[in-house]
């Protein structure tokens, strides 16, 4: 009989982010990081003002902060799903959002999906992003 190794999943909740209640910002299972859906919550549990561009910046910052806390880098993202309450607004601001993505994560893009929804958990939220990353071995 062979012995099975049990790997414990690690909860990822960066101290620089709002403290979660009833969920985790991320979970590390082996080298895979499951990034929980992030809205534009700041450290004080408030949705940042300023529209879709400012909310995207906060949401994506939350995603990358969680990924980095797990030991990953933006280029480790393999899948991202973006939920939007106003797809047209997102598309109208696509150039600025694309510039922010490149500034924050570079130009290695993961598989992506954009999904229009009627609303998100916080009624002020315009966007939510969740993702999956696989941490690569690096010889730094």
ChimeraX attribute file (.defattr): number of C-alpha atoms within 10 A of each C-alpha:
attribute: neighborCount
match mode: 1-to-1
recipient: residues
	/A:1	3
	/A:2	4
	/A:3	5
	/A:4	6
	/A:5	6
	/A:6	6
	/A:7	8
	/A:8	9
	/A:9	12
	/A:10	13
	/A:11	16
	/A:12	21
	/A:13	20
	/A:14	19
	/A:15	11
	/A:16	11
	/A:17	17
	/A:18	16
	/A:19	15
	/A:20	11
	/A:21	7
	/A:22	5
	/A:23	11
	/A:24	17
	/A:25	24
	/A:26	25
	/A:27	20
	/A:28	21
	/A:29	14
	/A:30	12
	/A:31	14
	/A:32	19
	/A:33	27
	/A:34	24
	/A:35	26
	/A:36	20
	/A:37	21
	/A:38	24
	/A:39	27
	/A:40	27
	/A:41	18
	/A:42	17
	/A:43	13
	/A:44	10
	/A:45	12
	/A:46	14
	/A:47	20
	/A:48	20
	/A:49	12
	/A:50	8
	/A:51	14
	/A:52	23
	/A:53	20
	/A:54	15
	/A:55	24
	/A:56	25
	/A:57	16
	/A:58	20
	/A:59	25
	/A:60	22
	/A:61	19
	/A:62	27
	/A:63	23
	/A:64	19
	/A:65	22
	/A:66	28
	/A:67	30
	/A:68	15
	/A:69	14
	/A:70	24
	/A:71	14
	/A:72	21
	/A:73	18
	/A:74	21
	/A:75	16
	/A:76	20
	/A:77	24
	/A:78	18
	/A:79	17
	/A:80	20
	/A:81	17
	/A:82	17
	/A:83	23
	/A:84	22
	/A:85	20
	/A:86	16
	/A:87	16
	/A:88	11
	/A:89	14
	/A:90	20
	/A:91	11
	/A:92	11
	/A:93	13
	/A:94	14
	/A:95	11
	/A:96	14
	/A:97	19
	/A:98	13
	/A:99	13
	/A:100	17
	/A:101	18
	/A:102	13
	/A:103	10
	/A:104	14
	/A:105	18
	/A:106	12
	/A:107	13
	/A:108	11
	/A:109	16
	/A:110	17
	/A:111	11
	/A:112	11
	/A:113	11
	/A:114	13
	/A:115	13
	/A:116	13
	/A:117	13
	/A:118	9
	/A:119	15
	/A:120	15
	/A:121	9
	/A:122	14
	/A:123	9
	/A:124	17
	/A:125	23
	/A:126	26
	/A:127	30
	/A:128	23
	/A:129	22
	/A:130	20
	/A:131	22
	/A:132	23
	/A:133	23
	/A:134	20
	/A:135	22
	/A:136	13
	/A:137	8
	/A:138	5
	/A:139	4
	/A:140	3
